[in-house]
Amino acid sequence: MPTNTETPRETHTPIARTAITNLKVLDEAPDYGSAFSRGLRLEFNGVTMLMISGTASIDEHGNSVHIGDFCAQLRRTFDNITALLEAEGSTWKDIVRTRCFLRDIDRDYADFNRVRNEFFHEQGLNPYPASTGVQAKLCRPELLVEIEAMAMFHTKTGE
């Protein structure tokens, strides 16, 4: 009968990570009592991953903007994500996945799809990122859309 020999557990090494921020367009969530980063930059084996937290139509002071205007909120959300990507030397061409949360998917999906298609076309995306769209109750009642995004790209290292 074979004996079960234990192998020593390897010690894990955390992946290097730093918070993503761009104070020109978005305040920091902890500034108004929330406990999350706007995003995280992860580095491993020459690949950088940017994980952008749910982002909405919020200004640099933490205020909701474009109240009641779904299309304007969506554009501001895209602008905020763009600014977070730019702060890390990235663009929408590095986005591999989005998760899109709409307060009222029945009412707003046609506008969402139209504006997203226009925006992705402006960015020259081909192929488009993988994406999921769901209806959700968002953290502020005036917000109509929120988007998470994940970007990945190779990181050049000095030789």
Summary of the structure (lengths in Angstrom):
residues: 159
radius of gyration: 18.8
end to end distance: 52.1
largest distance: 70.8
contacts: 417
relative contact order: 0.20
helix: 28%
strand: 28%
